[in-house]
Amino acid sequence: MIQLSGAGKRFGHKLLFENTDWLITPRDRVGLVGANGTGKSTLMKVLAGLDTLDYGSLIVAKGTTAGYLPQDGLSLSGRTVFAECMAVFTELHAMERELETLTHRISELDHASAEYADVADRYHSLEHEFRTRDGYSIEAEVGRVLMGLGFRKEDWERQTDEFSGGWQMRLALAKLLLQKPNLLLLDEPTNHLDLEARNWLEEYLHDYPHALVLISHDRYFLDVVVNKIAEIWNKRFWFYTGNYDKFLSQKTQRNEQLQAAYKNQRDRIEQLEVFINRFRYQATKAKQVQSRIKELEKIERIEVPPEEKTIHFSFPQPRPSGRIVAEFAGVAKSYPAKPGNNSGEKEVFRDVDFMIEKGDRIALVGVNGAGKSTLIKLLAGTERPSRGEYTLGHNVEADYFAQDQYKELDADARMIDDLGNASPGSSQTELRSLLGCFLFSEDDVFKRIGVLSGGERGRYALLRLLLHPANFLLLDEPTNHLDLRAKDVLLDALMKYSGTVVFVSHDRYFIDKLATRVFEIGDGKVEVYPGNYEDYLWRKQGGSAKQNEAIRQQLKITEPAAAPSNGNQASAEPAPAKAKRMNPIKRKKMEDRIHELEAEINRAETVIARCETAMQDFISADESQRQSLELAQHKTAQAALLKEWEDLSQSLQEAD
């Protein structure tokens, strides 16, 4: 579909990448990864035809339709939400109008005339194409996509310009998905999505019938959606087969192999140079010296890119609090109705009871508008409950990071000076390293806070907060605008933090690693689930009930049956439990592993056949013994692969 040859791109004086050869085929599903500033978004614009290369060539195959979603900046107006989505079906609407016209003509023409036959042929041909392109179900498809991306039915008739920037981007994504281009180019599509919308988009893209290239800082999303990774590292492209999880392991293996090959080559070069320098002027060794000089000249030097620095930073630990950090008792929260709205006050919570204990790391989850930010504001004390009681525990100091926290910063101060004032004991090197953790490097550290973008100011505000944290942290979307590396730094620091954390995040990997409890917010209630995000999903899908049933079956414990009304003593059959859908992340990993195993089993069969063929030619007793041992090892390995394949296939079959 698209081929890059010797491609290179600069941004001002900075070289982003060079010497890139890349072929995107019709079924590729590629995750584009790399540190911020390496050129990922620039490359997406090049692929979309919105920017050009500085070096090399870009060839686009005939018939390729590319659909591009930028990170932000799109704004729609002049139509309702539903009408805006329906506008992508211009061709189908034209076909529908022509079909109506043809229907009227058919009813008016003489059935025996040649004109009738022509019109009828045109009608049948057009109607077949209209049906093939799902023309009769476009309204249902629009509704499905809008609901999946979080638009309620009452939103469909609202004007698009009534929505915020994040919802505008959701709408732009909906239009792109409805167009179904044969190459999707998505730059951070999950930035403005809550967990439910991310899960829906994940499944939609998993089944998408065409190619896609995706930039995302959500590991779980990449793991489920992509089957290839293209990494921009050290101004070069590196390609890996598999999802993000496999990319991490393959990259580690590649680096280890590269380091080993580099060491072996350096050892050989040193040997050659020592020999040449030692015998260069001895006539008896002239031939050997010349031979080694030629060998040295022919060696293609292995280049080892500079190692990516692993950043470890521990934030100062707060003073300890009491065992009970915060407690809600019968708390309710509602807001008065807006002027002109006759629907009464808006209730967010009612009769909420829970207790937060020292060391808890609580993730708040729920659809957008369910009340996650409201709950954090109640905990922070910036808003008060409408009813009920909220108490903070002994020695508890709350610190609140809001999504608009940056508004409290001094716009005229330079970042490195402001951070130095907040941490007077730190050196310039330590301050720059700390800023680097949060993606501020080189001359960026001297920027004034007022010239930073919203995302940059949010990152800096988070860094400043964590420099001297209180013992009760309340973080509203701390992972927004952080790349994978910065998220890891933040995650590592919070996991070592000895205080208590309540946080909102739409990054499932971050929630899964950090959370010890999950609070699900919705319908005015707060449901508490122990464990991390995977445990929460497991319980939501009926895992606890299934486990209890399995234990009862194992111990042969049966529920006493109700006495039949007709007097018979036969016990009633229990109603079968409703099957729950397997976690899509786990299912995808299992399916990928099954495909890998099938390929490995085929390779093992080929190797075994080759070994058996080789054994037919006798060379020596020792060689025959070695071949027999090798064949036995291959058969043992194949048996293990078959066993794993059977177990996984059985698990999937039971889930289905």
Beta strands, then each sheet from edge to edge (+ up, - down):
strand 1: 2-11
strand 2: 14-24
strand 3: 29-33
strand 4: 55-60
strand 5: 66-69
strand 6: 183-187
strand 7: 211-215
strand 8: 228-233
strand 9: 236-241
strand 10: 324-335
strand 11: 346-357
strand 12: 361-365
strand 13: 387-392
strand 14: 398-401
strand 15: 472-476
strand 16: 500-504
strand 17: 517-522
strand 18: 525-530
sheet 1: 2+ 1- 4+
sheet 2: 5+ 6+ 7+ 3+ 8+ 9-
sheet 3: 11+ 10- 13+
sheet 4: 14+ 15+ 16+ 12+ 17+ 18-
end
